[in-house]
Amino acid sequence: MKSDLGKSKNLKKDFANNAKKFSSCPSSAKGGSLGTFSQGQMVPAFDKVVFKEALDVVHGPVATPFGYHLILIDDRDD
């Protein structure tokens, strides 16, 4: 799935569709969107990716106590 997203011409839309289809997280209903949150609100492994890695790239899988995650960062206040 991640490799397919890397070839996507509409990454945000395809990521959202895949989240709705494959994710077991409650955020799947919103296309995987977690909304806005501040640094320190998520577990460290998740935070590290979200606040340090590149925008508009699918990162992961990232292991947390809640499972494995693919992360697409589409905006960040630096």
Secondary structure, DSSP 8 states (H G I E B T S, - for coil): -HHHHHT-SSHHHHHHHHHHHH--SGGGGGTT------TTSS-HHHHHHHHHS-TTSEEEEEEETTEEEEEE------
